[in-house]
Amino acid sequence: MKRVAGSPGTWSGMALRLSQCAFAAASVFSLVSAFGFSNYSAYAYMGFALELQVVWSLCLACKDIFALRNKKDLHTPHDLLFFVVIDWALATLMFSGACASASLTIFFMWDVNLCGAYSRLACRQFALSVTLAFMTWVLQAASSFSGLWLLVSFF
């Protein structure tokens, strides 16, 4: 079977997972350091989804490192089904959280201009966090599609 870029147990898969973890951690840090983020449910939901993403990506990066170091094959149907189901669930959570937070950020910045009225509201940090969350989602979608591609090749 051919190795698909970004699939579990490959160097590109490990790099993809580590970059997901880094972008999600940066987004969480930007969100948590903003004043008053927990007052809005969209930001709290996105923070929860990002924390799940950090843990999942870090665990799979460690599994990739273990597989590469010990020359283990992670391309079995059972392993791929497990990875694909959780990847797609997390991708859905990430996308919905990022979209909800983006709509709230746009509402604050452009629609009601709360950012100009309340200087303590950290709109730029919210915007940065949302941007990093969307970048995390794009990387998550890439790993989800590569896993799905491999899983479908078994049938």
Secondary structure, 3 states (H helix, E strand, C coil): CCCCCCCCCCHHHHHHHHHHHHHHHHHHHHHHCCCCHHHCHHHHHHHHHHHHHHHHHHHHHHHHHHHHHHCCCCCCHHHHHHHHHHHHHHHHHHHHHHHHHHHHHHHHHHHCCHHHHCCCCCHHHHHHHHHHHHHHHHHHHHHHHHHHHHHHHCC
